[in-house]
Amino acid sequence: MNKLNKPEFIAGAAILVALLLGGGLFLGDTALYYRMLVGLGLGYTLTRALFGFAGSANRAYNGGSTKLLRALCLMFFLSAVVVAALCFTGGAENYGLWVNQINLGLIVGGLLFGIGMAFSMCCASGVLTDIVAGPPRALITLLFFGIGVFVGFPVQKQDWVTNTFVHSSSFESGVFLPDLFTFDGMNGYLGALILTGLLCLLVAGLAKWYENYRRKNGTYTGIDSERLQEKAEIEMLQDESATPVLSESTAYRLFAKPWTLKTGAVIITILFATLMIVTGGGWGASTPYGYWFGRILHLFGVSTEAIVNFTQQGEGPFTVPFFSNAMNVQNVSIILGALIAALMMGVFTQQVKESLKITPKEALIYIVGGFLMGFGTRLSNGCNVGALYTPIANLSLSGWVYFIFLFGGGMLGNMIKKKYFACKIKK
């Protein structure tokens, strides 16, 4: 029987209860409390399902496994179904769909972000959960991610980043897939879903072929976290004994056993659906990091006027109370959700101990990786969630274009890292 780490489990449960009971009082606003709940759910799910976006390329290159990539395809399609249903019944004009530009910025930004996520072993959402799993690496990455976003703010205003090569009839910003299938009898949504499903199947099929190729030529080594998930599933299947409801074994099954990647994909889809329904918009993560760096500059005496003039952003994100901003609340809650999951799974102390020792070379890699990711998000108008997941779910062609260059950049970044820094991702 798998056992709980009782001290960590109790600490995680206590933090969760405190947040649920006191979060609303502290935030003082139901909309912000909702953002806290979504953030907690995302952080908890990403950690418990050992799920992430950076691993789509990192795991494929280093271990030969494409299980995560295929789980992402499942999540993309399920999320697209949800958005199509919402738009078909409620009208696309009533949602803030992220139909992004297709331009040079999207291409270059995807490449830079992919290289950066290979260097830092995380992405825009993963850097938040990794503050719990690997604090030194994550904090270095996050700081320079923020610098990259901050430096990229004025570049984001350039025509080659704001304009698009092509757009569809209902969106000047980019290509909305339903516009291509208005003849399908369902306002284009049936055709858009069929195309999205075919693209997901194509990527999943190529991923499976690649994994089989790595297995045949003897270069498949697998991923430790995926072996842990498989072991947990096998142990549960082999345990045929009757389990009392109030028992340590039941608590382990409910709160500590690692979820499968497919479970993670389904739960994130549900959380994404609630965002679309409640807020009318999707999931983003990276822009606040630039605002956070601006706040740091302000603490060191840089004037608000100078910050605003450089970034060409409004004053509000740099000056309003931190927790009055919905994105700040959601991002911080992702960290807290990851902390709760790590504690309840009993892996928090072990993860932190293993992450404390980093070499100067590794620190340099994380610095470069963080900056490339941050700057890349300004060129592509988003990150792994804002330029990839949300646009694909919102039936935007830009998400698939970004995916090609993001994944290519991730593979290239891993090649560079292995050749010139003699590093291999262990995650």
Disulfide bonds with the S-S distance in Angstrom:
none
